[in-house]
């Protein structure tokens, strides 16, 4: 089975802050990490490879520095890594991102694509389903377990609010996974040595035969107009006196607020 796992480099959530001048995310001096949901996707891909045989390719769209994250993916069990990187991809929303990844995946080849449920820097959960739709694939989201796998099908448990659904999906196909699916492994020394020597293949827009009109900001129908940090400037009113006086004063304040 040829498994492609989509991974994304994101700012560490505990260090995220806004630049007060530009109202955009301040990335300078902020550590970048592999998206936590994608760690679980990678682990599940490696586990499936160990059960059924085949290969795992870690795929990421991002700047050149995302190569460090892809080496980490190899250290955790991926056989190879591909970075889709080009200035033309800058400013891409989920629509343009799914298009770019779809073009790359078609070049790589696959039987199964695994994505994390969502990225912690956007929280849209749109790229996985968008990628499946671009490729006209069956897909299942929020997978909490893979109960059976074969060359032509996958049986998974899809997390629901009141339990789970058991779904049989034909392959090729795509799944997105939640944290509950597994516990990601710690890279071994052997894995780290392999990652250090590994070649990260880079694909540009030209390499994937992408339509320039569908890339980056130009290919994004949604755009961020403004980003701002919430302010906490609430006015406080101290109410004193006995219980009856406080109740009367509170009622007066509430009446004034509702007009």
Secondary structure, 3 states (H helix, E strand, C coil): CEEEEECCEEECHHHCCECCCCCCECCCCCCEEECHHHHHHHHHHHHHHHHHCCEEEEEEECCHHHHHHHHHHHHCCCCEEEEECCHHHCCCCHHHHHHHHHHHHHHHCCCEEEEECCCCCCCCCCHHHHHHHHCCCEEEEEEEEEEEECCCEEEEEEEECCEEEEEEEECCEEEEECHHHCCCCCCCHHHHHHHHHCCCEEECCCCCCCCHHHCCCCCCCCCCCCCCCCCCCCCCCCCCCCHHHHHHHHHHHHHHHHC
